[in-house]
Amino acid sequence: MSRLIEKPLVPCVPCLYNSDQTSKIKVLFHNVRSLRLYFDDIKCDYSVQAADINIFVETRLCHFDNNAVYEIDNFKLFRNDFCPQSNVTTAYGTAFYIKNGIKCKSEPYRCNFNDVEITVCVIYESIPDLHIKGIHRSKAKVNNLQNFVTAINHVLDTIVCDRNTPTVILRDFNILSKS
């Protein structure tokens, strides 16, 4: 303890809530492993509150979960439940939280393809026409690499605009590594 007091740890990446750069868009991407279980902690986290866009994957939400339960003050929620009409909880689900006042071209939209969950948001802020894409693939789906490659090619061919369009891709691919 005395060493920690003498030489406190300094994070290599500054915390979102310590940033004074208001002209930048702050995006947080996090695998929450169940929004239902951790929501009370998530909604009051300083980094979540400081971000302009929060993307949470593995929310495990399904059709019967009520949006009102998962609202965060000053944010609008968009859900991409992997099977929107199903009442079965899976290891999938993406929640996009967009801070009130952030200008979006349209509501975020889902482009799920080949067991890969893809959510796209286009915003008009400090960088006009900025495409933000959250991509997630469950650990349960890592056995079929060809389906994954096809899904990523789909993202690149159809969802990513031309090379001049500013695009941020945040992902949790769960690639199986061979030892």
Sine and cosine of phi, psi and omega as CSV:
sin_phi,cos_phi,sin_psi,cos_psi,sin_omega,cos_omega
0.00,0.00,-0.63,0.78,-0.03,-1.00
-0.91,0.42,-0.60,0.80,0.06,-1.00
-0.90,0.44,-0.66,0.75,0.00,-1.00
-0.91,0.41,-0.59,0.81,0.02,-1.00
-0.93,0.36,-0.67,0.75,0.01,-1.00
-0.93,0.38,-0.67,0.74,-0.05,-1.00
-0.79,-0.61,0.99,0.16,-0.03,-1.00
-0.91,0.42,0.50,-0.87,0.03,-1.00
-0.93,0.37,0.67,-0.75,0.04,-1.00
-0.91,-0.42,0.86,-0.51,-0.01,-1.00
-0.91,0.42,0.57,-0.82,0.01,-1.00
-0.98,0.22,-0.37,0.93,0.07,-1.00
-0.89,-0.46,0.80,-0.60,-0.03,-1.00
-0.91,0.41,0.56,-0.83,0.04,-1.00
-0.91,0.41,0.57,-0.82,0.01,-1.00
-0.85,0.53,-0.62,0.79,-0.07,-1.00
-0.97,0.25,-0.20,0.98,0.07,-1.00
-1.00,-0.10,-0.06,1.00,-0.04,-1.00
-0.99,0.16,0.76,-0.65,0.03,-1.00
-0.98,-0.19,0.22,0.98,-0.03,-1.00
-1.00,0.00,1.00,0.01,-0.05,-1.00
-0.97,0.23,-0.24,0.97,-0.02,-1.00
-1.00,0.09,-0.03,1.00,0.00,-1.00
-0.98,-0.18,0.51,-0.86,0.12,-0.99
-1.00,0.05,0.79,-0.62,-0.01,-1.00
-0.95,-0.30,0.86,-0.51,-0.02,-1.00
-0.87,-0.50,0.75,-0.66,0.05,-1.00
-0.90,-0.43,0.77,-0.64,0.04,-1.00
-0.86,-0.51,0.79,-0.61,-0.09,-1.00
-0.52,-0.85,0.71,-0.71,0.13,-0.99
-1.00,0.08,0.95,-0.30,-0.10,-0.99
-1.00,0.00,-0.25,0.97,0.03,-1.00
0.84,0.54,0.28,0.96,0.15,-0.99
0.55,-0.84,0.98,-0.20,0.06,-1.00
-0.90,0.43,-0.59,0.81,-0.02,-1.00
-0.86,0.51,-0.69,0.72,-0.06,-1.00
-0.97,0.25,-0.56,0.83,-0.16,-0.99
-0.92,-0.38,0.18,0.98,-0.13,-0.99
-0.86,0.50,-0.67,0.75,-0.02,-1.00
-0.86,0.51,-0.61,0.79,0.05,-1.00
-0.96,0.29,-0.65,0.76,-0.06,-1.00
-0.90,0.44,-0.72,0.69,-0.12,-0.99
-0.92,0.40,-0.35,0.94,0.01,-1.00
-0.95,-0.32,0.15,0.99,0.05,-1.00
-0.93,0.37,0.72,-0.69,-0.04,-1.00
-0.87,0.50,-0.63,0.78,0.00,-1.00
-0.92,0.38,-0.63,0.78,0.04,-1.00
-0.88,0.47,-0.71,0.71,0.00,-1.00
-0.91,0.41,-0.54,0.84,-0.04,-1.00
-0.99,0.17,-0.39,0.92,-0.03,-1.00
-0.96,0.30,0.47,-0.88,0.11,-0.99
-1.00,0.07,-0.55,0.83,0.03,-1.00
-0.71,-0.71,0.78,-0.63,0.09,-1.00
-0.91,-0.41,0.77,-0.64,0.05,-1.00
-0.86,-0.51,0.88,-0.48,0.02,-1.00
-0.90,-0.43,0.76,-0.65,0.05,-1.00
-0.92,-0.39,0.25,-0.97,-0.13,-0.99
0.83,0.55,0.72,0.70,0.01,-1.00
-0.93,0.36,-0.46,0.89,-0.03,-1.00
0.89,0.45,0.40,0.92,0.06,-1.00
-1.00,0.08,0.44,-0.90,0.06,-1.00
-0.65,-0.76,-0.03,-1.00,-0.16,-0.99
-0.77,0.64,-0.65,0.76,-0.09,-1.00
-0.98,0.21,-0.17,0.99,0.04,-1.00
-0.96,0.28,0.77,-0.64,-0.09,-1.00
-1.00,0.09,0.81,-0.59,0.02,-1.00
-0.81,0.58,-0.60,0.80,-0.07,-1.00
-0.86,0.51,-0.50,0.86,0.00,-1.00
-0.93,0.36,-0.45,0.89,-0.12,-0.99
-0.95,-0.33,0.36,0.93,0.03,-1.00
-0.98,0.21,0.60,-0.80,0.10,-1.00
-0.89,-0.46,0.75,-0.66,-0.01,-1.00
-0.80,0.61,0.68,-0.73,0.04,-1.00
0.95,0.32,0.24,0.97,0.03,-1.00
-0.75,-0.66,0.50,-0.86,0.14,-0.99
-0.97,-0.25,0.71,-0.70,-0.04,-1.00
-0.99,-0.12,0.72,-0.70,0.22,-0.98
-0.80,-0.60,0.80,-0.60,-0.01,-1.00
-0.95,-0.30,0.63,-0.77,0.17,-0.99
-0.86,-0.51,0.99,0.10,0.10,-1.00
-0.97,0.24,0.72,-0.69,-0.14,-0.99
-0.84,0.54,-0.67,0.74,0.10,-1.00
-0.88,-0.48,1.00,0.00,-0.17,-0.98
-0.84,0.54,-0.43,0.90,-0.04,-1.00
-0.99,-0.14,-0.02,1.00,-0.07,-1.00
-1.00,0.01,0.57,-0.82,0.10,-0.99
-0.98,-0.18,0.26,0.97,0.00,-1.00
-0.99,-0.11,0.76,-0.64,0.04,-1.00
-0.98,0.20,0.76,-0.65,0.04,-1.00
-0.81,-0.59,0.05,-1.00,0.04,-1.00
-0.99,0.16,0.22,0.98,0.00,-1.00
-0.97,-0.23,-0.13,-0.99,0.06,-1.00
0.92,-0.39,0.76,-0.65,0.06,-1.00
-0.82,-0.57,0.66,-0.75,0.10,-1.00
-0.85,-0.53,0.85,-0.53,0.09,-1.00
-0.98,-0.20,0.84,-0.55,0.11,-0.99
-0.93,-0.37,0.88,-0.48,-0.02,-1.00
-0.92,-0.38,0.83,-0.56,-0.06,-1.00
-0.88,0.47,0.67,-0.74,0.07,-1.00
-0.82,0.57,0.69,-0.72,0.00,-1.00
0.98,-0.18,-0.31,0.95,0.08,-1.00
-0.97,0.23,0.80,-0.60,-0.05,-1.00
-1.00,0.07,0.86,-0.52,0.03,-1.00
-0.95,-0.32,0.58,-0.81,0.07,-1.00
-0.90,0.43,-0.65,0.76,0.06,-1.00
-0.39,-0.92,0.11,-0.99,0.06,-1.00
-0.89,0.46,0.58,-0.82,0.08,-1.00
-0.80,0.60,0.46,-0.89,-0.02,-1.00
-0.72,-0.70,0.40,-0.92,-0.04,-1.00
-0.99,-0.11,0.62,-0.79,0.05,-1.00
-0.72,-0.69,0.69,0.72,-0.06,-1.00
-0.86,0.51,0.68,-0.74,-0.11,-0.99
-0.43,-0.90,0.79,-0.62,0.09,-1.00
0.80,0.60,0.74,0.68,0.00,-1.00
0.90,0.43,0.32,0.95,0.10,-0.99
-0.92,-0.39,0.80,-0.59,-0.03,-1.00
-1.00,0.00,0.84,-0.54,-0.08,-1.00
-0.78,-0.63,0.82,-0.57,0.03,-1.00
-0.82,-0.57,0.72,-0.69,-0.09,-1.00
-0.84,-0.55,0.68,-0.74,0.06,-1.00
-0.72,-0.70,0.72,-0.70,0.06,-1.00
-0.90,-0.44,0.85,-0.53,-0.05,-1.00
-0.88,-0.48,0.36,-0.93,0.07,-1.00
-0.84,-0.54,1.00,-0.05,0.03,-1.00
-0.73,-0.68,-0.78,-0.62,-0.04,-1.00
-0.90,0.43,-0.42,0.91,0.09,-1.00
-0.87,-0.48,0.96,-0.27,-0.05,-1.00
-0.89,0.46,0.60,-0.80,0.08,-1.00
0.88,0.48,0.60,0.80,0.02,-1.00
-0.98,0.22,0.85,-0.53,0.03,-1.00
-1.00,-0.08,0.83,-0.55,0.06,-1.00
-0.89,-0.45,0.82,-0.57,-0.07,-1.00
-0.84,-0.55,0.79,-0.61,0.11,-0.99
-0.96,-0.26,0.81,-0.59,-0.06,-1.00
-0.81,-0.58,0.72,-0.70,0.01,-1.00
-0.62,-0.78,0.65,-0.76,0.14,-0.99
-0.76,-0.65,0.78,-0.63,-0.05,-1.00
-0.92,0.40,0.51,-0.86,0.09,-1.00
-0.86,0.51,-0.46,0.89,-0.02,-1.00
-0.94,0.35,-0.24,0.97,-0.08,-1.00
-0.94,-0.33,0.26,0.96,-0.10,-1.00
-0.97,0.25,-0.20,0.98,-0.06,-1.00
-0.94,0.34,-0.47,0.89,-0.05,-1.00
-0.97,-0.23,1.00,0.05,-0.03,-1.00
-0.91,0.40,-0.58,0.82,-0.03,-1.00
-0.90,0.44,-0.63,0.77,0.07,-1.00
-0.88,0.48,-0.64,0.77,0.02,-1.00
-0.91,0.42,-0.72,0.69,0.02,-1.00
-0.87,0.49,-0.66,0.75,0.04,-1.00
-0.89,0.46,-0.65,0.76,0.01,-1.00
-0.91,0.42,-0.69,0.73,0.01,-1.00
-0.91,0.41,-0.64,0.76,0.09,-1.00
-0.89,0.46,-0.60,0.80,0.07,-1.00
-0.87,0.49,-0.70,0.71,0.04,-1.00
-0.86,0.51,-0.74,0.67,-0.06,-1.00
-0.93,0.37,-0.60,0.80,-0.06,-1.00
-0.99,0.17,-0.59,0.80,-0.16,-0.99
-0.91,-0.42,-0.51,0.86,-0.11,-0.99
-0.99,-0.11,-0.62,0.78,0.06,-1.00
-0.97,0.25,0.81,-0.58,-0.01,-1.00
-0.96,0.29,-0.40,-0.92,0.01,-1.00
-0.92,0.40,0.19,-0.98,-0.08,-1.00
-0.90,0.43,-0.28,0.96,0.00,-1.00
-1.00,0.04,-0.13,0.99,0.01,-1.00
-0.98,0.18,0.83,-0.56,0.03,-1.00
-0.92,0.40,0.82,-0.58,-0.10,-1.00
-0.69,-0.72,0.71,-0.70,0.11,-0.99
-0.87,-0.49,0.82,-0.57,0.04,-1.00
-0.91,-0.42,0.87,-0.49,0.04,-1.00
-0.92,-0.40,0.69,-0.72,-0.16,-0.99
-0.49,-0.87,0.35,-0.94,0.18,-0.98
-0.70,-0.72,1.00,-0.08,-0.14,-0.99
-1.00,0.09,-0.41,0.91,-0.08,-1.00
0.77,0.63,0.90,0.43,0.03,-1.00
-0.99,0.10,0.76,-0.66,0.04,-1.00
-0.98,0.19,0.82,-0.57,0.03,-1.00
-0.99,-0.16,0.62,-0.79,0.02,-1.00
-1.00,-0.09,0.74,-0.67,-0.02,-1.00
-1.00,-0.06,0.00,0.00,0.00,0.00
